[in-house]
Amino acid sequence: MIVFDLKCSAQDHVFEAWFGSSADYEDQAARGLLTCPMCGDTQVAKALMAPAVAPKGNSRAAAVRQPESDAAPVAVTGDEARMRELMASLAQAQAKVLEGSTWVGRGFAEQARAMHYGEQDRASIHGEVAPDEARALIAEGVEVAALPFPVIPPEAKN
């Protein structure tokens, strides 16, 4: 797994996103699957971030002093604390909704259409779909909704 800081072009929101590899990021970016969780902007790119470089294992240099476990926490403003609470609540709500849903991956659009047209029994599903395909589903009257947070496919979980 790899984590990138991403930034939307509309509002300059910076957010963290996890990917299986750099190639997974490139694939999702090329297919237009990356969306800002705060404003919905689909123009998302990597943001500048400091590299996490571990010290050399056989180095004789003094070890970097880690903060004590009882170190004072970083101060968080009221707005930041409220935003964190809201994001946590939203993540919990999404997890609860997905409890009864089946992951269908990239077959989402096909299965959603089949349910809409009565070719398949209705069920709660979630998966991947490009923004253009999602708009096409909505134009056809298929009920779909974007999830506010990315979902890790079951086969990618440790």
NUGUNU-805573 format. One line per field, with one value per atom (N, C-alpha, C): residue number from 0; residue in three letters; chain; atom name; x, y, z. Coordinates in Angstrom, 2 decimals, padded with zeros to 5 digits, always signed. Example, Ala and Ser with C-alpha at 12.3 -4.5 7.8 and 13.67 -1.06 7.14 Angstrom:
REM residues 2
seq <- 0, 0, 0, 1, 1, 1 .
type <- ala, ala, ala, ser, ser, ser .
mol <- A, A, A, A, A, A .
atom <- N, CA, C, N, CA, C .
X <- +013.19, +012.30, +013.20, +012.85, +013.67, +012.90 .
Y <- -005.69, -004.50, -003.30, -002.25, -001.06, +000.03 .
Z <- +007.80, +007.80, +007.80, +007.08, +007.14, +007.87 .
//
This chain:
REM residues 158
seq <- 0, 0, 0, 1, 1, 1, 2, 2, 2, 3, 3, 3, 4, 4, 4, 5, 5, 5, 6, 6, 6, 7, 7, 7, 8, 8, 8, 9, 9, 9, 10, 10, 10, 11, 11, 11, 12, 12, 12, 13, 13, 13, 14, 14, 14, 15, 15, 15, 16, 16, 16, 17, 17, 17, 18, 18, 18, 19, 19, 19, 20, 20, 20, 21, 21, 21, 22, 22, 22, 23, 23, 23, 24, 24, 24, 25, 25, 25, 26, 26, 26, 27, 27, 27, 28, 28, 28, 29, 29, 29, 30, 30, 30, 31, 31, 31, 32, 32, 32, 33, 33, 33, 34, 34, 34, 35, 35, 35, 36, 36, 36, 37, 37, 37, 38, 38, 38, 39, 39, 39, 40, 40, 40, 41, 41, 41, 42, 42, 42, 43, 43, 43, 44, 44, 44, 45, 45, 45, 46, 46, 46, 47, 47, 47, 48, 48, 48, 49, 49, 49, 50, 50, 50, 51, 51, 51, 52, 52, 52, 53, 53, 53, 54, 54, 54, 55, 55, 55, 56, 56, 56, 57, 57, 57, 58, 58, 58, 59, 59, 59, 60, 60, 60, 61, 61, 61, 62, 62, 62, 63, 63, 63, 64, 64, 64, 65, 65, 65, 66, 66, 66, 67, 67, 67, 68, 68, 68, 69, 69, 69, 70, 70, 70, 71, 71, 71, 72, 72, 72, 73, 73, 73, 74, 74, 74, 75, 75, 75, 76, 76, 76, 77, 77, 77, 78, 78, 78, 79, 79, 79, 80, 80, 80, 81, 81, 81, 82, 82, 82, 83, 83, 83, 84, 84, 84, 85, 85, 85, 86, 86, 86, 87, 87, 87, 88, 88, 88, 89, 89, 89, 90, 90, 90, 91, 91, 91, 92, 92, 92, 93, 93, 93, 94, 94, 94, 95, 95, 95, 96, 96, 96, 97, 97, 97, 98, 98, 98, 99, 99, 99, 100, 100, 100, 101, 101, 101, 102, 102, 102, 103, 103, 103, 104, 104, 104, 105, 105, 105, 106, 106, 106, 107, 107, 107, 108, 108, 108, 109, 109, 109, 110, 110, 110, 111, 111, 111, 112, 112, 112, 113, 113, 113, 114, 114, 114, 115, 115, 115, 116, 116, 116, 117, 117, 117, 118, 118, 118, 119, 119, 119, 120, 120, 120, 121, 121, 121, 122, 122, 122, 123, 123, 123, 124, 124, 124, 125, 125, 125, 126, 126, 126, 127, 127, 127, 128, 128, 128, 129, 129, 129, 130, 130, 130, 131, 131, 131, 132, 132, 132, 133, 133, 133, 134, 134, 134, 135, 135, 135, 136, 136, 136, 137, 137, 137, 138, 138, 138, 139, 139, 139, 140, 140, 140, 141, 141, 141, 142, 142, 142, 143, 143, 143, 144, 144, 144, 145, 145, 145, 146, 146, 146, 147, 147, 147, 148, 148, 148, 149, 149, 149, 150, 150, 150, 151, 151, 151, 152, 152, 152, 153, 153, 153, 154, 154, 154, 155, 155, 155, 156, 156, 156, 157, 157, 157 .
type <- met, met, met, ile, ile, ile, val, val, val, phe, phe, phe, asp, asp, asp, leu, leu, leu, lys, lys, lys, cys, cys, cys, ser, ser, ser, ala, ala, ala, gln, gln, gln, asp, asp, asp, his, his, his, val, val, val, phe, phe, phe, glu, glu, glu, ala, ala, ala, trp, trp, trp, phe, phe, phe, gly, gly, gly, ser, ser, ser, ser, ser, ser, ala, ala, ala, asp, asp, asp, tyr, tyr, tyr, glu, glu, glu, asp, asp, asp, gln, gln, gln, ala, ala, ala, ala, ala, ala, arg, arg, arg, gly, gly, gly, leu, leu, leu, leu, leu, leu, thr, thr, thr, cys, cys, cys, pro, pro, pro, met, met, met, cys, cys, cys, gly, gly, gly, asp, asp, asp, thr, thr, thr, gln, gln, gln, val, val, val, ala, ala, ala, lys, lys, lys, ala, ala, ala, leu, leu, leu, met, met, met, ala, ala, ala, pro, pro, pro, ala, ala, ala, val, val, val, ala, ala, ala, pro, pro, pro, lys, lys, lys, gly, gly, gly, asn, asn, asn, ser, ser, ser, arg, arg, arg, ala, ala, ala, ala, ala, ala, ala, ala, ala, val, val, val, arg, arg, arg, gln, gln, gln, pro, pro, pro, glu, glu, glu, ser, ser, ser, asp, asp, asp, ala, ala, ala, ala, ala, ala, pro, pro, pro, val, val, val, ala, ala, ala, val, val, val, thr, thr, thr, gly, gly, gly, asp, asp, asp, glu, glu, glu, ala, ala, ala, arg, arg, arg, met, met, met, arg, arg, arg, glu, glu, glu, leu, leu, leu, met, met, met, ala, ala, ala, ser, ser, ser, leu, leu, leu, ala, ala, ala, gln, gln, gln, ala, ala, ala, gln, gln, gln, ala, ala, ala, lys, lys, lys, val, val, val, leu, leu, leu, glu, glu, glu, gly, gly, gly, ser, ser, ser, thr, thr, thr, trp, trp, trp, val, val, val, gly, gly, gly, arg, arg, arg, gly, gly, gly, phe, phe, phe, ala, ala, ala, glu, glu, glu, gln, gln, gln, ala, ala, ala, arg, arg, arg, ala, ala, ala, met, met, met, his, his, his, tyr, tyr, tyr, gly, gly, gly, glu, glu, glu, gln, gln, gln, asp, asp, asp, arg, arg, arg, ala, ala, ala, ser, ser, ser, ile, ile, ile, his, his, his, gly, gly, gly, glu, glu, glu, val, val, val, ala, ala, ala, pro, pro, pro, asp, asp, asp, glu, glu, glu, ala, ala, ala, arg, arg, arg, ala, ala, ala, leu, leu, leu, ile, ile, ile, ala, ala, ala, glu, glu, glu, gly, gly, gly, val, val, val, glu, glu, glu, val, val, val, ala, ala, ala, ala, ala, ala, leu, leu, leu, pro, pro, pro, phe, phe, phe, pro, pro, pro, val, val, val, ile, ile, ile, pro, pro, pro, pro, pro, pro, glu, glu, glu, ala, ala, ala, lys, lys, lys, asn, asn, asn .
mol <- A, A, A, A, A, A, A, A, A, A, A, A, A, A, A, A, A, A, A, A, A, A, A, A, A, A, A, A, A, A, A, A, A, A, A, A, A, A, A, A, A, A, A, A, A, A, A, A, A, A, A, A, A, A, A, A, A, A, A, A, A, A, A, A, A, A, A, A, A, A, A, A, A, A, A, A, A, A, A, A, A, A, A, A, A, A, A, A, A, A, A, A, A, A, A, A, A, A, A, A, A, A, A, A, A, A, A, A, A, A, A, A, A, A, A, A, A, A, A, A, A, A, A, A, A, A, A, A, A, A, A, A, A, A, A, A, A, A, A, A, A, A, A, A, A, A, A, A, A, A, A, A, A, A, A, A, A, A, A, A, A, A, A, A, A, A, A, A, A, A, A, A, A, A, A, A, A, A, A, A, A, A, A, A, A, A, A, A, A, A, A, A, A, A, A, A, A, A, A, A, A, A, A, A, A, A, A, A, A, A, A, A, A, A, A, A, A, A, A, A, A, A, A, A, A, A, A, A, A, A, A, A, A, A, A, A, A, A, A, A, A, A, A, A, A, A, A, A, A, A, A, A, A, A, A, A, A, A, A, A, A, A, A, A, A, A, A, A, A, A, A, A, A, A, A, A, A, A, A, A, A, A, A, A, A, A, A, A, A, A, A, A, A, A, A, A, A, A, A, A, A, A, A, A, A, A, A, A, A, A, A, A, A, A, A, A, A, A, A, A, A, A, A, A, A, A, A, A, A, A, A, A, A, A, A, A, A, A, A, A, A, A, A, A, A, A, A, A, A, A, A, A, A, A, A, A, A, A, A, A, A, A, A, A, A, A, A, A, A, A, A, A, A, A, A, A, A, A, A, A, A, A, A, A, A, A, A, A, A, A, A, A, A, A, A, A, A, A, A, A, A, A, A, A, A, A, A, A, A, A, A, A, A, A, A, A, A, A, A, A, A, A, A, A, A, A, A, A, A, A, A, A, A, A, A, A, A, A, A, A, A, A, A, A, A, A, A, A, A, A, A, A, A, A, A, A, A, A, A, A, A, A, A, A, A, A, A, A, A, A, A, A, A, A .
atom <- N, CA, C, N, CA, C, N, CA, C, N, CA, C, N, CA, C, N, CA, C, N, CA, C, N, CA, C, N, CA, C, N, CA, C, N, CA, C, N, CA, C, N, CA, C, N, CA, C, N, CA, C, N, CA, C, N, CA, C, N, CA, C, N, CA, C, N, CA, C, N, CA, C, N, CA, C, N, CA, C, N, CA, C, N, CA, C, N, CA, C, N, CA, C, N, CA, C, N, CA, C, N, CA, C, N, CA, C, N, CA, C, N, CA, C, N, CA, C, N, CA, C, N, CA, C, N, CA, C, N, CA, C, N, CA, C, N, CA, C, N, CA, C, N, CA, C, N, CA, C, N, CA, C, N, CA, C, N, CA, C, N, CA, C, N, CA, C, N, CA, C, N, CA, C, N, CA, C, N, CA, C, N, CA, C, N, CA, C, N, CA, C, N, CA, C, N, CA, C, N, CA, C, N, CA, C, N, CA, C, N, CA, C, N, CA, C, N, CA, C, N, CA, C, N, CA, C, N, CA, C, N, CA, C, N, CA, C, N, CA, C, N, CA, C, N, CA, C, N, CA, C, N, CA, C, N, CA, C, N, CA, C, N, CA, C, N, CA, C, N, CA, C, N, CA, C, N, CA, C, N, CA, C, N, CA, C, N, CA, C, N, CA, C, N, CA, C, N, CA, C, N, CA, C, N, CA, C, N, CA, C, N, CA, C, N, CA, C, N, CA, C, N, CA, C, N, CA, C, N, CA, C, N, CA, C, N, CA, C, N, CA, C, N, CA, C, N, CA, C, N, CA, C, N, CA, C, N, CA, C, N, CA, C, N, CA, C, N, CA, C, N, CA, C, N, CA, C, N, CA, C, N, CA, C, N, CA, C, N, CA, C, N, CA, C, N, CA, C, N, CA, C, N, CA, C, N, CA, C, N, CA, C, N, CA, C, N, CA, C, N, CA, C, N, CA, C, N, CA, C, N, CA, C, N, CA, C, N, CA, C, N, CA, C, N, CA, C, N, CA, C, N, CA, C, N, CA, C, N, CA, C, N, CA, C, N, CA, C, N, CA, C, N, CA, C, N, CA, C, N, CA, C, N, CA, C, N, CA, C, N, CA, C, N, CA, C, N, CA, C, N, CA, C, N, CA, C, N, CA, C, N, CA, C, N, CA, C, N, CA, C, N, CA, C, N, CA, C, N, CA, C, N, CA, C, N, CA, C, N, CA, C, N, CA, C, N, CA, C, N, CA, C .
X <- +000.85, +000.00, +000.89, +000.38, +001.10, +000.09, +000.53, -000.37, +000.16, -000.75, -000.40, -001.27, -000.71, -001.51, -002.00, -003.32, -003.92, -004.52, -004.68, -005.20, -006.15, -007.32, -008.27, -007.93, -008.31, -007.98, -009.02, -010.24, -011.31, -011.12, -010.87, -010.81, -009.45, -008.52, -007.20, -007.31, -008.34, -008.44, -007.34, -006.65, -005.63, -006.15, -006.06, -006.54, -005.64, -005.71, -004.88, -005.64, -004.95, -005.58, -004.60, -005.11, -004.29, -004.51, -003.42, -003.48, -002.65, -002.96, -002.20, -000.78, -000.60, +000.72, +000.64, +001.79, +001.80, +001.05, +001.16, +000.45, -001.06, -001.54, -002.98, -003.43, -002.60, -002.93, -003.03, -002.01, -001.98, -003.20, -003.56, -004.71, -006.01, -006.20, -007.43, -007.48, -006.33, -006.29, -006.61, -006.06, -006.30, -007.76, -008.42, -009.83, -010.79, -010.25, -011.10, -011.86, -011.30, -011.99, -011.67, -010.76, -010.38, -011.26, -011.80, -012.71, -012.37, -012.43, -012.20, -013.36, -013.07, -014.14, -014.86, -014.27, -014.88, -015.76, -015.38, -016.18, -016.63, -016.15, -016.57, -015.83, -014.82, -014.06, -013.35, -013.41, -012.75, -011.38, -011.00, -009.67, -008.74, -008.18, -007.37, -005.98, -004.96, -003.58, -002.81, -001.63, -000.78, -000.37, -000.38, +000.08, +001.52, +002.22, +003.58, +003.53, +004.44, +004.49, +005.94, +006.26, +007.61, +007.81, +008.94, +009.17, +009.44, +009.01, +009.27, +010.50, +011.65, +012.90, +013.35, +013.45, +013.87, +015.39, +015.88, +017.33, +017.97, +019.21, +019.95, +020.16, +019.91, +019.96, +021.33, +022.41, +023.74, +024.47, +023.75, +024.33, +024.78, +025.94, +026.43, +025.94, +025.23, +024.72, +023.73, +023.58, +022.65, +021.24, +020.53, +019.16, +018.28, +017.30, +016.34, +015.49, +015.37, +014.62, +013.13, +012.45, +011.01, +010.31, +009.17, +008.46, +008.02, +008.02, +007.57, +006.09, +005.64, +004.23, +003.32, +003.86, +003.04, +003.23, +003.80, +004.00, +002.64, +002.64, +001.40, +000.89, -000.40, -000.95, -000.92, -000.93, -000.96, -002.30, -002.26, -003.49, -004.34, -005.62, -006.56, -007.59, -007.85, -008.83, -010.23, -011.18, -012.57, -013.13, -012.82, -013.30, -012.69, -011.40, -010.74, -011.33, -011.55, -012.11, -013.51, -014.31, -015.66, -015.62, -014.70, -014.56, -014.16, -013.25, -012.83, -014.01, -014.80, -015.99, -016.97, -017.19, -018.12, -017.61, -016.32, -015.74, -015.83, -015.57, -015.66, -017.10, -018.06, -019.47, -019.88, -019.41, -019.72, -019.10, -017.88, -017.22, -017.98, -018.44, -019.21, -020.53, -021.19, -022.46, -022.24, -021.16, -020.87, -020.61, -019.84, -019.55, -020.83, -021.76, -023.02, -023.86, -023.91, -024.67, -024.07, -022.75, -022.10, -022.14, -022.55, -022.63, -023.51, -024.62, -025.55, -025.40, -024.31, -024.09, -023.02, -023.11, -022.15, -021.22, -019.93, -018.92, -018.99, -019.19, -019.24, -018.11, -017.25, -016.10, -016.48, -015.76, -015.98, -017.24, -017.93, -019.19, -020.38, -020.12, -021.20, -022.23, -021.77, -022.71, -023.59, -022.99, -023.75, -024.81, -024.42, -025.38, -026.46, -026.08, -027.07, -028.12, -027.67, -028.61, -029.52, -028.94, -029.72, -030.81, -030.50, -031.51, -032.57, -032.13, -033.05, -034.07, -033.61, -034.48, -035.17, -035.04, -035.74, -035.13, -033.92, -033.24, -032.56, -032.49, -031.81, -032.55, -032.60, -033.25, -032.52, -033.31, -032.72, -031.96, -030.82, -029.98, -029.11, -028.58, -027.67, -026.27, -025.71, -024.37, -023.52, -022.22, -021.30, -020.10, -019.46, -018.33, -017.69, -017.03, -016.30, -016.99, -017.02, -017.57, -016.92, -016.59, -016.00, -017.07, -016.67, -017.65, -018.59, -018.07, -018.93, -019.99, -019.59, -020.52, -021.57, -021.16, -022.11, -023.15, -022.70, -023.64, -024.60, -024.10, -024.96, -026.00, -025.61, -026.57, -027.67, -027.28, -028.25, -029.20, -028.64, -029.46, -030.49, -030.16, -031.09, -032.12, -031.95, -032.88, -032.46, -031.25, -030.74, -030.33, -030.82, -030.51, -029.11, -028.20, -026.83, -026.44, -025.47, -024.94, -023.45, -022.71, -021.27, -021.01, -020.03, -019.65, -018.66, -018.76, -017.86, -016.42, -016.21, -014.88, -014.58, -013.32, -012.97, -013.22, -013.49, -013.73, -012.62, -012.03, -011.00, -011.70, -011.43, -012.05, -011.69, -012.62, -012.36, -011.08, -010.78, -009.59, -008.29, -008.37, -007.18, -006.92, -007.84, -007.67, -006.70, -005.92, -004.98, -005.71 .
Y <- -001.18, +000.00, +001.24, +002.28, +003.55, +004.67, +005.72, +006.85, +008.08, +008.81, +010.06, +011.17, +012.36, +013.55, +014.00, +014.18, +014.63, +016.00, +016.75, +018.12, +018.35, +018.92, +019.23, +020.59, +020.80, +022.07, +023.16, +022.77, +023.75, +024.56, +023.88, +024.56, +024.40, +023.71, +023.43, +022.63, +021.76, +020.87, +019.83, +019.58, +018.54, +017.41, +016.18, +015.01, +013.82, +012.85, +011.66, +010.54, +009.76, +008.62, +007.46, +006.26, +005.05, +004.28, +003.72, +002.94, +001.68, +000.66, -000.58, -000.39, +000.54, +000.83, +002.15, +002.63, +003.85, +003.61, +002.39, +002.05, +002.12, +001.71, +001.80, +003.26, +004.14, +005.57, +006.06, +005.75, +006.20, +005.69, +004.43, +003.83, +004.55, +004.78, +005.45, +006.89, +007.56, +008.95, +009.00, +008.07, +008.04, +007.76, +006.96, +006.62, +007.63, +008.68, +009.72, +009.27, +008.33, +007.80, +008.55, +009.52, +010.24, +011.48, +011.65, +012.76, +013.35, +014.66, +015.32, +014.98, +014.45, +014.08, +015.28, +016.48, +017.66, +018.44, +018.49, +019.31, +018.54, +017.32, +016.52, +016.80, +017.67, +018.00, +016.76, +016.53, +015.36, +015.71, +016.98, +017.40, +017.31, +016.11, +015.82, +015.40, +015.90, +015.53, +015.36, +014.79, +014.62, +015.99, +016.13, +017.36, +017.15, +018.23, +018.12, +017.53, +016.62, +016.04, +015.71, +015.76, +015.45, +013.94, +013.49, +012.04, +011.50, +010.28, +009.61, +008.74, +009.25, +008.54, +007.97, +006.65, +006.00, +006.12, +006.21, +006.28, +004.96, +005.04, +003.86, +002.96, +001.68, +000.74, +000.57, +000.68, +000.48, +001.80, +002.87, +004.20, +004.38, +005.04, +005.33, +006.69, +007.39, +008.71, +008.54, +009.59, +009.55, +009.29, +008.46, +008.13, +009.36, +009.46, +010.56, +010.31, +011.30, +011.15, +011.17, +010.11, +010.02, +010.72, +011.34, +012.00, +010.98, +011.42, +010.57, +010.28, +009.16, +008.79, +009.75, +010.44, +011.38, +012.82, +012.95, +014.28, +014.94, +016.26, +017.02, +016.84, +016.61, +016.47, +017.81, +017.73, +018.93, +019.62, +020.93, +021.69, +021.69, +021.48, +021.47, +022.55, +023.37, +024.44, +023.84, +024.64, +024.18, +023.77, +024.53, +024.18, +022.87, +022.68, +021.44, +020.24, +020.42, +019.34, +018.99, +019.98, +019.74, +019.03, +019.43, +018.81, +017.34, +017.06, +015.68, +014.85, +015.43, +014.72, +014.43, +015.41, +015.22, +014.16, +014.20, +013.22, +011.81, +011.69, +010.38, +009.88, +010.76, +010.37, +009.93, +010.65, +010.30, +008.95, +008.71, +007.43, +006.29, +006.50, +005.46, +005.20, +006.26, +006.10, +005.31, +005.63, +004.89, +003.42, +003.14, +001.75, +001.00, +001.66, +001.02, +000.72, +001.65, +001.44, +000.28, +000.18, -000.85, -002.23, -002.32, -003.62, -004.60, -004.13, -005.01, -004.96, -004.38, -004.19, -005.17, -005.54, -006.45, -005.69, -005.94, -005.33, -006.03, -005.25, -005.81, -005.28, -004.45, -003.94, -003.16, -003.46, -002.73, -003.16, -004.16, -004.58, -003.80, -002.70, -001.94, -001.43, -000.75, -000.14, -001.20, -002.31, -003.39, -003.96, -004.22, -004.80, -003.79, -002.53, -001.50, -001.37, -001.40, -001.32, -002.55, -003.73, -004.97, -004.93, -004.40, -004.28, -003.25, -002.14, -001.07, -001.55, -002.34, -002.80, -004.14, -004.62, -005.83, -007.12, -007.08, -008.28, -009.04, -008.43, -009.00, -008.53, -009.36, -008.96, -007.76, -006.86, -005.68, -006.08, -005.43, -005.68, -004.45, -004.32, -003.23, -003.62, -002.85, -003.14, -001.87, -002.07, -000.95, -001.42, -000.49, -000.86, +000.37, +000.18, +001.25, +001.62, +002.91, +003.38, +004.75, +004.98, +006.26, +007.35, +008.60, +009.69, +009.81, +009.65, +009.74, +008.64, +007.44, +006.32, +006.55, +007.13, +007.44, +008.45, +009.45, +010.44, +009.78, +008.83, +008.11, +007.28, +006.64, +005.88, +006.79, +007.93, +008.89, +009.38, +009.66, +010.11, +009.06, +007.78, +006.68, +006.48, +007.16, +007.00, +005.93, +005.40, +004.40, +005.13, +004.63, +005.28, +004.89, +005.87, +005.68, +006.85, +006.63, +007.71, +007.50, +008.58, +008.51, +008.34, +007.53, +007.36, +008.45, +009.01, +010.10, +009.65, +008.38, +007.87, +006.68, +006.52, +005.36, +004.06, +003.00, +001.69, +000.76, +000.03, -000.94, -002.23, -002.71, -003.96, -005.10, -006.01, -007.11, -007.88, -008.09, -008.87, -008.11, -006.79, -006.00, -005.81, -006.25, -006.09, -007.13, -006.73, -007.66, -008.58 .
Z <- +000.00, +000.00, +000.00, -000.65, -000.70, -000.48, +000.21, +000.48, -000.25, -000.87, -001.53, -000.97, -000.91, -000.66, -002.03, -002.16, -003.40, -003.19, -004.28, -004.19, -005.36, -005.04, -006.12, -006.71, -007.95, -008.61, -008.31, -007.96, -007.76, -006.48, -005.36, -004.07, -003.37, -004.01, -003.42, -002.12, -002.03, -000.87, -000.97, +000.11, +000.15, +001.02, +000.51, +001.25, +000.97, +001.83, +001.75, +001.05, +000.22, -000.44, -000.49, -000.24, -000.23, -001.52, -002.06, -003.28, -003.10, -003.88, -003.82, -004.32, -005.26, -005.83, -006.59, -007.03, -007.85, -009.15, -009.67, -010.91, -010.71, -009.52, -009.23, -009.24, -008.65, -008.67, -010.12, -010.92, -012.31, -013.08, -012.86, -013.53, -013.16, -011.86, -011.41, -011.90, -011.89, -012.37, -013.86, -014.63, -016.08, -016.41, -015.57, -015.81, -015.18, -014.54, -013.96, -012.73, -011.95, -010.78, -009.50, -009.55, -008.35, -008.20, -007.00, -006.72, -005.37, -005.26, -003.98, -003.04, -001.84, -000.92, -000.31, -000.44, +000.17, -000.78, -002.07, -002.99, -004.23, -004.42, -005.56, -006.85, -006.82, -008.02, -008.54, -009.85, -010.44, -011.01, -010.94, -011.37, -010.16, -009.95, -008.77, -009.22, -008.53, -008.84, -007.53, -007.65, -006.47, -005.94, -004.62, -003.98, -003.54, -003.32, -002.80, -001.40, -001.13, +000.21, +000.53, +001.80, +002.25, +002.21, +001.69, +001.66, +003.06, +003.29, +004.56, +004.36, +004.78, +004.59, +005.92, +005.98, +007.21, +007.36, +008.61, +008.80, +008.40, +007.94, +007.54, +008.74, +008.59, +009.70, +010.33, +009.53, +010.09, +010.35, +010.38, +010.60, +012.04, +012.21, +013.55, +014.04, +013.18, +013.57, +014.71, +015.47, +016.60, +016.08, +016.77, +016.39, +016.54, +015.67, +015.77, +017.00, +017.84, +019.08, +018.77, +019.16, +018.97, +020.12, +019.87, +020.96, +022.01, +023.23, +024.33, +024.18, +024.72, +024.59, +025.33, +026.35, +027.09, +026.60, +025.37, +024.81, +024.57, +024.67, +024.49, +023.06, +022.88, +021.54, +020.80, +019.49, +018.67, +018.88, +019.05, +019.27, +018.01, +018.18, +017.06, +017.31, +016.31, +016.47, +016.52, +016.96, +017.05, +015.71, +014.66, +013.32, +012.84, +013.11, +012.71, +013.46, +014.75, +015.57, +015.07, +014.76, +014.26, +012.91, +012.04, +010.73, +010.90, +011.82, +012.07, +012.57, +013.46, +013.97, +012.84, +011.99, +010.87, +009.89, +009.60, +008.68, +009.29, +010.58, +011.25, +011.22, +011.47, +011.43, +010.03, +009.03, +007.65, +007.27, +007.71, +007.44, +008.11, +009.33, +010.04, +009.32, +008.85, +008.14, +006.84, +006.12, +004.89, +005.21, +006.24, +006.61, +006.95, +007.64, +008.01, +006.77, +005.84, +004.60, +003.80, +003.78, +002.98, +003.62, +004.89, +005.56, +004.80, +004.28, +003.57, +002.06, +001.59, +000.16, -000.35, -001.61, -002.22, -003.15, -003.01, -003.89, -005.24, -006.32, -007.67, -008.56, -007.99, -008.72, -009.95, -011.04, -012.30, -013.03, -012.51, -013.11, -012.60, -011.88, -011.25, -012.26, -013.30, -014.25, -014.90, -015.31, -015.96, -015.01, -013.77, -012.82, -012.42, -012.26, -011.90, -013.00, -014.25, -015.37, -015.40, -015.19, -015.21, -014.14, -012.97, -011.91, -012.29, -012.86, -013.24, -014.28, -015.23, -016.31, -016.00, -014.75, -014.34, -014.82, -015.33, -015.82, -014.68, -013.53, -012.36, -011.12, -010.09, -008.84, -008.25, -007.66, -007.02, -005.77, -005.56, -004.39, -004.16, -002.99, -002.68, -003.13, -004.08, -004.60, -004.55, -004.58, -004.73, -005.53, -006.24, -007.08, -007.68, -008.81, -009.48, -010.79, -011.05, -012.32, -012.61, -013.85, -014.25, -014.16, -013.91, -013.79, -014.99, -016.21, -017.40, -017.40, -017.00, -016.95, -015.86, -014.73, -013.65, -014.14, -014.89, -015.44, -016.43, -017.21, -018.16, -017.42, -016.33, -015.52, -014.99, -014.47, -013.91, -015.02, -016.22, -017.34, -017.74, -017.54, -017.86, -016.76, -015.63, -014.52, -013.52, -013.68, -012.74, -011.46, -010.33, -009.05, -008.59, -008.59, -008.13, -007.25, -006.40, -005.55, -005.36, -005.41, -005.17, -003.68, -003.34, -001.95, -001.59, -000.39, -000.02, +000.22, +000.55, +000.82, -000.08, -000.49, -001.31, -000.57, -001.31, -000.73, -001.21, -000.28, -000.64, -001.06, -002.27, -002.71, -001.75, -001.51, -000.55, -000.86, -002.14, -002.49, -002.22, -002.00, -001.73, -000.23, +000.60, +002.04, +002.57, +003.58, +004.22, +005.14 .
//
